[in-house]
Amino acid sequence: MAMNIGSSDSSDERGTMSEINTTPLVDVMLVLLIIFLITIPVITKEVVKNIPKANNIPTQTKPEDIVISVTADGDVFWGPYKVPDMHRLVTEVEREAVKVPQPEIHIRADSNTEYKNVGKVIAAINRGGVVKVGFITEPDHGVRGTR
């Protein structure tokens, strides 16, 4: 910042000039703006990735498909029957995995269940040998975000 102060001579009637010279400030800001405009595209590098597209097609359940439900408390159900522990679930999955063609397993989890409960079910299905696993979700019914 610069300020022009008049001479100490009393014959000068103009007095003190108390205006700030903003020209250097504007010059510095323009230089910073140019530097940011040049460096930001260099810094923000994007990794090329192939993101899957979401499709909202209703599931066509076949009679041989198996539905495993997980409640909010972590209880696991094979169709309508409660599975007592994960070893029993692995045994059931192994019995279904040998069928030709191999049935699909659909997991229906409560929205309030912890992720670890669903993770245990997925691990049991993996140990059992079933390859095709899907998740059953509820549609949004056209809910839109607020602006």
C-alpha positions in Angstrom: 0.0 0.0 0.0 1.2 3.4 -0.7 0.3 6.8 0.7 1.4 10.2 -0.5 2.3 12.5 2.4 2.8 16.1 1.6 5.9 18.0 2.6 6.1 19.4 6.1 6.2 22.9 4.6 3.3 24.9 6.1 2.9 26.9 2.8 1.6 23.8 1.1 -2.2 24.0 1.5 -3.1 20.7 -0.1 -2.6 18.7 3.1 -2.1 15.0 3.5 -3.3 12.6 0.7 -5.0 9.7 2.5 -6.0 7.5 -0.4 -4.8 4.0 -0.8 -3.1 3.1 -4.1 -4.9 -0.1 -5.1 -3.0 -0.6 -8.4 -0.4 -2.9 -6.9 -3.1 -4.9 -5.1 -5.0 -5.4 -8.4 -1.8 -6.4 -10.2 -0.9 -9.0 -7.5 -4.5 -10.4 -7.6 -4.5 -10.8 -11.4 -1.1 -12.6 -11.3 -2.5 -15.0 -8.6 -5.6 -15.6 -10.7 -3.5 -16.4 -13.8 -1.3 -18.8 -11.7 -4.3 -20.6 -10.4 -6.0 -20.9 -13.8 -2.8 -22.4 -15.2 -2.0 -24.8 -12.3 -5.5 -26.2 -11.4 -5.9 -28.3 -14.6 -2.4 -29.7 -14.1 -3.1 -30.7 -10.4 -6.6 -32.3 -11.0 -5.7 -35.4 -12.9 -8.6 -37.9 -13.3 -8.0 -41.6 -13.4 -9.7 -43.3 -16.3 -12.3 -45.7 -14.9 -15.2 -47.6 -16.3 -18.1 -47.0 -13.9 -21.1 -49.4 -14.3 -24.3 -47.9 -15.5 -27.3 -48.2 -13.2 -30.3 -49.9 -14.7 -33.6 -50.2 -12.8 -35.1 -53.3 -14.2 -37.4 -55.3 -11.9 -36.1 -58.7 -10.9 -37.6 -61.7 -12.5 -37.5 -64.3 -9.8 -37.2 -67.9 -10.9 -38.7 -70.6 -8.8 -35.2 -72.1 -8.1 -33.8 -68.7 -6.8 -33.1 -68.6 -3.0 -33.9 -65.5 -0.9 -31.9 -65.0 2.2 -33.2 -62.3 4.5 -31.2 -60.4 7.1 -33.2 -58.6 9.8 -32.2 -55.4 11.7 -31.1 -57.5 14.6 -28.8 -59.6 12.4 -31.0 -62.7 12.3 -30.7 -64.7 9.0 -33.6 -66.4 7.3 -33.4 -69.0 4.4 -36.7 -68.3 2.8 -39.2 -68.5 5.7 -36.9 -70.5 8.0 -34.5 -69.0 10.5 -30.8 -70.1 10.2 -29.3 -70.8 13.6 -25.7 -69.9 12.8 -23.3 -69.2 9.9 -22.1 -72.9 9.7 -25.6 -74.0 9.0 -25.9 -71.3 6.3 -22.7 -72.5 4.7 -24.0 -76.1 4.7 -27.3 -75.0 3.0 -25.4 -73.0 0.4 -23.0 -76.0 -0.3 -26.1 -78.2 -0.9 -27.5 -75.7 -3.4 -24.2 -75.0 -5.1 -23.9 -78.5 -6.6 -27.2 -78.2 -8.5 -27.0 -77.7 -12.3 -27.8 -75.0 -13.2 -26.6 -73.3 -10.0 -29.4 -71.2 -8.4 -29.0 -67.5 -7.7 -29.1 -66.3 -4.2 -30.9 -63.0 -3.5 -30.1 -61.1 -0.3 -32.8 -59.0 1.2 -31.4 -57.0 4.1 -33.2 -54.6 6.4 -32.2 -51.0 5.9 -31.3 -50.7 9.6 -29.1 -53.8 9.8 -25.3 -53.3 10.3 -23.1 -53.9 7.3 -21.2 -56.7 9.2 -24.3 -58.8 9.3 -24.7 -58.7 5.5 -20.9 -59.2 5.2 -21.1 -62.4 7.2 -23.9 -63.7 4.9 -21.9 -62.9 1.8 -18.8 -64.6 3.2 -20.9 -67.7 4.0 -22.3 -67.7 0.5 -18.8 -67.4 -0.9 -17.5 -70.3 1.3 -20.5 -72.4 0.1 -19.5 -72.0 -3.5 -22.5 -70.1 -5.1 -21.4 -67.7 -7.8 -24.5 -65.7 -8.5 -25.5 -63.3 -5.7 -27.8 -60.3 -5.9 -29.3 -57.8 -3.6 -33.0 -57.0 -3.4 -33.8 -53.3 -2.9 -36.9 -51.2 -2.8 -37.4 -48.6 -5.6 -37.4 -44.9 -4.8 -41.0 -44.4 -6.1 -40.0 -41.2 -7.9 -38.6 -39.3 -4.9 -36.7 -36.3 -6.1 -34.2 -34.1 -4.2 -35.0 -30.6 -3.2 -33.4 -27.7 -4.9 
